[in-house]
Amino acid sequence: MKLTHALPALAAAAISGTALAGDGQFQLLVLAMPTKYHYEYIPVARESFEKLARLHAFELTWTAQPHAFEGDLGQYAAVVLLNSSGEEFNDAQRAGLERYMKAGGNAVVVHRAIISKPGLWPWYEKLVGRSFVIHPMLQTAVVTKADAGHPATFGLPDRWIWSDEWYEFSNPHGVKVNPVLAVDERTYDPTRIWPGQVAKGMGADHPVSWWQTYEKGRVFVTALGHNAAMYRDERYLDHLWGGVWWAATGYGMPKRP
């Protein structure tokens, strides 16, 4: 297994070091860019991804800069946009991600990476599958399995008590996605938000994780994962790893008509 990192201060050119023999089952690129509200999670998430790489024998490349998307991404079984939205990409980086997906690449979109300014990059909005509208204050709620056959649910109970920002979505592009997890709005207050803002909730149909096929690849999306402590939580990591594994390999789900 090979670990490749971007250093120092989360933002330098990648270097590589061998931790185990080069026997990884696939290569994974993780982009984790520090932003105003999402930066403290990065060292915790990086440590957890490195542990996952050792445990599951895959090769990990970790970077805080999107420059890698300007080059050839073909060696990666999947790319993970970890709280890092495509709205931060320049034209060359956008073109690189589009080429990758059109060539059969796969993507994992986590929490903040869902958010993109409407109309800025419609292709990316369609890749994500839903458009962010607003979220109430972080609260505890009950998450249920919308698709117990997806690997991202295998390590979770049927009813999972979890605390997060419950993103609300619209679907301006009419994209059909396949829900994996949903939040039960009866178990929190969707209207609890800061002064001057209004959140109404989404009702009974409120997905917080989903999958789809896009271009020639697989896309796994989870809206969960706001703060650093979550990236130490075993159940959350089971959820995240299940999505990564499925996106990278296509394994774990029964064949469907």
Buried (B, 14 or more C-beta within 10 A) or exposed (E): BBBBBBEEEBEEEBEEEEEEEEEBEBBBBBBBBBEEEBBEBBEBBBEBBBEBBBEBBBBBBBBBBBBBBBEEBEEBBBBBBBBBBBBBBEEEBBBBBBBBBEEEBBBBBBBBBBBBEEEEBEBBBBBBBBBBBBBBEEBEBBBBBBBEEBBBBBBBEEEBEBBBBBBBBEEEEEBEBBBBBBBEBEBBBBEEBEEEEEBEBBEEEBBBBBBBEBBEBBBBBBBBBBBBEBBEBEBBBBBBBBBBBBBBBEEBBEEEE
